[in-house]
Each structure stands twice: as C-alpha cells, then as structure tokens.
Amino acid sequence: MTIENKVVVITGASSGIGETTAKLLAEKGAKLVLAARRADKLQKIVDSIQSENGDATYIATDVTQIEDNQQLVEHAISTYGKIDVIFLNAGLMPNSPLSKLKSDEWNQMVDVNIKGVLNGIEAVLPKFISQKSGHVITTSSVAGLKAYPGGAVYGATKWAVRDLMEVLRMESAQEGNNIRTATIYPAAIETELTDRITDKDTAKGTEQMYDQYQISPYSIANIVAFAIDQPEDVNINEFTVGPTSQPW
Ligand SMILES: NC(=O)c1ccc[n+]([C@@H]2O[C@H](COP(=O)([O-])OP(=O)(O)OC[C@H]3O[C@@H](n4cnc5c(N)ncnc54)[C@H](OP(=O)(O)O)[C@@H]3O)[C@@H](O)[C@H]2O)c1
C-alpha cells in the first residue's frame, strides 16, 4: 500500500517539520492525525488541510504523558479505524554549554526527546504487533551522529533515539512483527526550533549558522513521504538530510 489512505499520526505537528509533513502527506491522500500541545495551531492546520480536500483530525497531546500518547493512538483508531504510521517528531533544542547548568532545560529535552519517543512507541506497539504491520518514523538529528559544543544534552537525546530505533528495527524483524522503522537525521532546517534557546551566546551563534545554511522543512517532509511510499517488504532505516552547502 502506498501513502494514499494510510493513517499517519504525527507528533510535533503544530509547526515546522511536523506541520509541513502533515500538509504534504495530506496532499498525497493520507489521513492525518495531528498531535502537539498547541491546540489552536493544530486546529488551523486541520482547517487548512480540509480546505484543500484533505483528511485530518487532531488531538491536543503532551508527549511526555503516557496517557496522552495512548489517547492519541485511540483517537486515530476511533476516527479512521486503523493506524499505519506514527511519526514521532516532537522535540526541543534549548542548547547551552554544560557549564551554564541549565538543568531544567536538560530535563525538558530528556522528557520530550527521549521519553516522548518511548511513550509513543509504548502506545502504538501493541497495535502494530497485533496487526503485524506498522511504520515508526522518528526525527533524530545530525546532533545524534556528531557531537558539538553547546549540544551535549540535545545530542545525547538524539543519540538515544538512534539506538532505540535501531533496536526496534532488529527486534521487530527477529520477532516477525513486520514493523518498519526510519530515523531521520536533519541538519539546519528552517522551523521554530531555534526560537527557544535561552542562552544568549548559543542563540546568537545558532541564529547566524541557520541564517547561512537553513533549508526548507519540505526537505524532511519529502523524506517521510519517500519512506512511507516504499513497498511493504522494503525498510529504509536511516536518512541524513541537510543543506548542500553545509560543510560539516
Ligand atoms: N529544525 C532543525 O534544524 C532540526 C534539525 C534536526 C532535528 N530536528 C528535530 O525535528 C523535530 C521537529 O522540530 P522542528 O524543527 O520542526 O521545530 P518546531 O517548529 O519547534 O517544532 C517542534 C514541535 O514539537 C512540539 N512539541 C514540543 N514539546 C512537546 C510536547 N511536550 N508534547 C507534544 N509536542 C511537543 C511542538 O508543539 P507544541 O509546542 O505545540 O507542543 C512543535 O510542534 C524535533 O524533534 C527536532 O529536534 C530539527
């Protein structure tokens, strides 16, 4: 089955990569279930998809809460009768040097970027195992592949996602669950991600870097569509995606 009529759940769908992916997949005929905390934004995105004759619904979701993730999966099934793909994309990047001891932000990143992904997996896996099909896609980061100063905790969370997803792929194959996985490692993408950096020096350096290199979130949405569109017996497990001009 190609994208058309697949039921796709997206976390972090209220802006950036999640929003753009939702709109692209809706154009290609998928049925979208959007999740994030900002319900007003989700409502507007659903309205915009529906105005283009697309099919979408939303449910306000805090990915750090397991009950919210379970309600999200239940909402997809009660609305569309099934769930084919979950794109675990919600994330935060309030970078700073470790010496600034911004431990509240460290904890937020662990809660959203790691536990949020685990909560999504916990909520959806019983369904995928029982139907012997499903596709788990995550947004890691090039920070999950390469270390850089200022990105210790963010990178650690994205490194963790890489490991979780690789083991999910291996175990799903071993157990014969027929679940596909894809982990995406984006570099600089033009979204709201950098707006929440509170350390002034880090914010300035990041802004300069993004101003020079950032590319459209459509670059990632296209990869999600490509991964979903592969034949059911083909799993493309990893994608590293960034600006052609970015020299590292
Ligand atoms: N932009 C880049 O350069 C880049 C590069 C590599 C990886 N990434 C990754 O891409 C993913 C998407 O980020 P983006 O770039 O599109 O940035 P963004 O525009 O800031 O989007 C982040 C999304 O995460 C959601 N979110 C944050 N905390 C949440 C929570 N507790 N529960 C539910 N949703 C939550 C936000 O929605 P609410 O605030 O409404 O909840 C928002 O929809 C993230 O995982 C990020 O780490 C981005």
The ligand as a MOL file (V3000), in Angstrom:
LIG
                    3D

  0  0  0     0  0            999 V3000
M  V30 BEGIN CTAB
M  V30 COUNTS 48 52 0 0 0
M  V30 BEGIN ATOM
M  V30 1 N 14.9220 22.4230 12.6930 0
M  V30 2 C 16.0840 21.7820 12.6860 0
M  V30 3 O 17.1070 22.3360 12.2890 0
M  V30 4 C 16.1450 20.3670 13.1800 0
M  V30 5 C 17.3300 19.6500 12.9600 0
M  V30 6 C 17.4060 18.3540 13.4360 0
M  V30 7 C 16.3440 17.7780 14.0960 0
M  V30 8 N 15.2040 18.4960 14.3050 0 CHG=1
M  V30 9 C 14.1310 17.8500 15.0440 0
M  V30 10 O 12.9390 17.9830 14.3230 0
M  V30 11 C 11.8310 17.8230 15.2020 0
M  V30 12 C 10.7780 18.8660 14.8740 0
M  V30 13 O 11.2820 20.1380 15.1990 0
M  V30 14 P 11.1340 21.4130 14.2470 0
M  V30 15 O 12.4600 21.7150 13.7230 0
M  V30 16 O 10.0030 21.2320 13.3420 0 CHG=-1
M  V30 17 O 10.8410 22.5420 15.3510 0
M  V30 18 P 9.4980 23.2530 15.8700 0
M  V30 19 O 8.8900 24.0260 14.7490 0
M  V30 20 O 9.8840 23.9670 17.1070 0
M  V30 21 O 8.5360 22.0320 16.2030 0
M  V30 22 C 8.6380 21.3150 17.4030 0
M  V30 23 C 7.3250 20.6020 17.6250 0
M  V30 24 O 7.4220 19.8100 18.8270 0
M  V30 25 C 6.2510 20.0170 19.5710 0
M  V30 26 N 6.4480 19.7400 20.9940 0
M  V30 27 C 7.3630 20.2700 21.8310 0
M  V30 28 N 7.1850 19.7930 23.0840 0
M  V30 29 C 6.1100 18.9630 23.0270 0
M  V30 30 C 5.4140 18.1830 23.9740 0
M  V30 31 N 5.7710 18.1470 25.2740 0
M  V30 32 N 4.3490 17.4510 23.5740 0
M  V30 33 C 3.9460 17.4860 22.2770 0
M  V30 34 N 4.5840 18.1840 21.3220 0
M  V30 35 C 5.6440 18.9260 21.7030 0
M  V30 36 C 5.8660 21.4610 19.3040 0
M  V30 37 O 4.4750 21.6430 19.5290 0
M  V30 38 P 3.7870 22.3540 20.8140 0
M  V30 39 O 4.7250 23.4110 21.2860 0
M  V30 40 O 2.5050 22.8770 20.2380 0
M  V30 41 O 3.5580 21.2470 21.7920 0
M  V30 42 C 6.1630 21.5580 17.8150 0
M  V30 43 O 5.0560 21.1040 17.0700 0
M  V30 44 C 12.3960 17.9160 16.6140 0
M  V30 45 O 12.4830 16.6100 17.1600 0
M  V30 46 C 13.7870 18.4750 16.3870 0
M  V30 47 O 14.6780 18.1000 17.4040 0
M  V30 48 C 15.0910 19.7590 13.8460 0
M  V30 END ATOM
M  V30 BEGIN BOND
M  V30 1 1 1 2
M  V30 2 2 2 3
M  V30 3 1 2 4
M  V30 4 1 4 5
M  V30 5 2 4 48
M  V30 6 2 5 6
M  V30 7 1 6 7
M  V30 8 2 7 8
M  V30 9 1 8 9
M  V30 10 1 8 48
M  V30 11 1 9 10
M  V30 12 1 9 46
M  V30 13 1 10 11
M  V30 14 1 11 12
M  V30 15 1 11 44
M  V30 16 1 12 13
M  V30 17 1 13 14
M  V30 18 2 14 15
M  V30 19 1 14 16
M  V30 20 1 14 17
M  V30 21 1 17 18
M  V30 22 2 18 19
M  V30 23 1 18 20
M  V30 24 1 18 21
M  V30 25 1 21 22
M  V30 26 1 22 23
M  V30 27 1 23 24
M  V30 28 1 23 42
M  V30 29 1 24 25
M  V30 30 1 25 26
M  V30 31 1 25 36
M  V30 32 1 26 27
M  V30 33 1 26 35
M  V30 34 2 27 28
M  V30 35 1 28 29
M  V30 36 1 29 30
M  V30 37 2 29 35
M  V30 38 1 30 31
M  V30 39 2 30 32
M  V30 40 1 32 33
M  V30 41 2 33 34
M  V30 42 1 34 35
M  V30 43 1 36 37
M  V30 44 1 36 42
M  V30 45 1 37 38
M  V30 46 2 38 39
M  V30 47 1 38 40
M  V30 48 1 38 41
M  V30 49 1 42 43
M  V30 50 1 44 45
M  V30 51 1 44 46
M  V30 52 1 46 47
M  V30 END BOND
M  V30 END CTAB
M  END
